[in-house]
Structures are given as C-alpha cells and as structure tokens.
Amino acid sequence: MATTNNVGAAPVVVAGSRRDGTALRPDVNGSRRERLTALAFIAPALLGFTVFYFWPTLRGLWFSLTEYDVFNRPEFVGLANYRAVLADATFWNAMRVTLQYVLINIGTQTVLALLLAVLLHRLTRSTLVRSVIVLPYLVSNVVVALVFYWMLDAQIGITNQVLGWVGFDPVAFFGDQAWAIPTIALVNTWRHLGYTALLLFAGMLMIPGDVYEAGRVDGASEWQMFWRITLPLLRPILALVLVITVIGSFQAFDTVAVTTSGGPGDATRVIQYYIFDLAFQRYQFGYASAVSVVLFAILAVVAFFQLRLMRANESDVA
C-alpha cells in the first residue's frame, strides 16, 4: 500500500502496490498461459521420451528378473539372470572385445579430432570446410560399413589391389582375428571424426582470443599455447565429448552386424551384438535384458568417473 508523510504530500509507492496505493495482484492467468505454452512445446519430446525410452527401460528391468522367450509368459526368477551373467564366459569375452574396440576407436578418434579442431580454429573457419568435414557423419553407418567391406575385401577390394601393386600380400581385414576389431574401430573413427572435431571446435570458439594474444606477446609458440592454453580451457568440453564418444563406442553394433556378424569366431562379438544375438536369435529376452542392465550400470559408472576425474563441472575460462 502507499503511505504519505503529511496531508497533500505525494504518495510514496511501496513495492507490490500501484501509485494510487492499491495492491498489485499477480497475473495468475498470464502465468498459467505461459506454463501451458511451455508444456505444449515440451509435450512431444516428453511423450517420445516416455514411450521410446522410459517405459522400455522399466520393461527391460522387469524382464531382466524373468525367464522370457516371447512364446511364453514371463516367469519371475529374481536375480538368477544376473548370477548367470557373472559366470558367462561369452559375456566376459564380449566385454573384452568391446573394450579393445573402445580403446582403439576413442584413442584414434580423440587425437585426430583434436588435431583437426585445432587446425580449423587456428587456420580457417570456413563454413564450407566444416560442412565437408562433417559429411561422413551424415552417411548411414550401414552404408559406410558396406563401402569399406567392399574396399577392404581380400579378393576384389581396391585396397588389397593397391597393396599387391607395391609388393604386399593381401590382408583379410575383416576375416582375420588380429585385424577385424582394429579395422572396424578405424572405420567408425573415419565416420565420426568430423562430428567429434566440430564439437571440440565449438568449445575452442568459447576460449577468449585475448588469452592467445597474451601468449603471443609472451613469446609462446603454437605448441606451447596448445598445451598451456587450449587444452586446459577446453577441458570441460573435452570431458563431455569423451563421455559421449565412449558411450557411443560401447554401443557399436551396425558395423559389426554388416561386416563380420561377430566373427571370425568371437573376435568381433561386441557386447551390443551379443545382446542382439541373445534376444533376437536365441529368444532369451530375459537374459538379454539382464546383460543390458549390466551394461547400463557399467556405462553409468564409467561416465561418472570420467566426469569426476576430468572435473567437467569446472571451467578455467574467466
């Protein structure tokens, strides 16, 4: 309300009141309309998340506690599936193969993407160049796998023909146990390299240019500025990119399914292909769900420690 010091003096307006002294009322209708508008915008995404992610996750958790083969009703077995996972030699082999794939894929992809991002940041910021770099990521993984499968074929592949011209013996890139996983990892590195580089490049754009100017004034070389300026200030973005790429690498499936189907032997039977094999070829949906839950728990722990060790929630950019 409004108060006056004496008769005839101008009213003093108090917060929450109009100039004539009457109290302000909150615009309840306006706030309600804003909430309804916001809900209308997020409703499609929320519906999609609920139908395609949240509900299937709950169903998967339930199936992981059952013996279920589609043809019969789920039979509750408690933690029996999880005990079976711990004693499953094929599961542990799949995890070993997946870890080998992740180390090769993430190691090469991160180093090359960081190098490419630095070149984009320091030499050119052309939109055309960025568009060309990201083109492989826009191609379907199945198409990429098929193209490389034909190129690297031991009999008719152009890669082995070139190797033959220079005096090397043909290499069964997808048919040799020693070559299969590195080949698949490098194929996927090629496909995702541009996208990862653009994420890192976007992080570099947030680093103030004054920092680099100060480094030049102090006589720092490009190499010194990379190690002492770019990498420390890029740390939060690099941590986020590593979490995304590591989780994506653990979910590798389509390249394996198109090229090797888990072979030769079990040399490329990554964990996602093992889950697919259990569920859709052996119809062991309960056990496949348990393996999926174990994988989810492993990825959650890995992501947590990645973010903590790299201090992703802290930024050195002032």
Summary of the structure (lengths in Angstrom):
residues: 318
radius of gyration: 28.3
end to end distance: 43.9
largest distance: 107.7
contacts: 898
relative contact order: 0.12
helix: 68%
strand: 3%
